[in-house]
Amino acid sequence: MRKILLLLSHGLTLLLGFALGVYALPILVQPPEPDLVAIESVLAEPLYSARFSRDRADSDALHWGEGELRLYQDMLVFEGKLAPGPDYRLYLVSGFVETEADFLALKADAHEVGAIKNFNGFALDNPNAGILERYDTAVVWCETFGQFITSGQYRQR
C-alpha cells in the first residue's frame, strides 16, 4: 500500500511539474516586448483593426486573448494580452471563427502571418499588403497543441 501511495504522489508531482513547465517556459523565454508606440509612430493610419476578446466560444481560462490588432500595409500590431503558451501563430482566414473546429475547417486556405513570441503585445511584418484584402479575420492559434486562442474580424464581407 505504501509503495502505491509513493508512486501516486511522485507521479502527481511529476505531472504538476510538467504542466507548470509548459505554462512557464514561454513566459521565461519570450523576447523583450516591442515598443509599439515607436513602431506605430512611423506607420501610416491602419487599414483595418480587429478586436480580440476573451469571450470567444472556444476560449477558456488557459486559452484567451484580449486587445486590439491594427493591420497596416507593412505590419500587424497587437496591443493587449494573450494567455501565455507555446508556439502561437497569427493566421488570416476568410470568415469569422471562434472555435477550434471552425478554424480547422479553414486552416488549409488560411494565410500564416508569423509566430507570436510576446504575450503583452506584438508586431509582425506584413510582407504582402495585398493579402489583407483576401481575408477578413485574424486568428491566434497554438500550433503545438492545436488550440484556438482568440480571433477578431477586421472587415465585413
Secondary structure by P-SEA (a helix, b strand, c coil): caaaaaaaaaaaaaaaaaaaaaaccccccccccccccccccccccccbbbbbbccccccccccccbbbbbbcccbbbbccccccccbbbbbbbccccccaaaaaacccccccccccccccccccccccccccccccbbbbbbccccccccccccccc
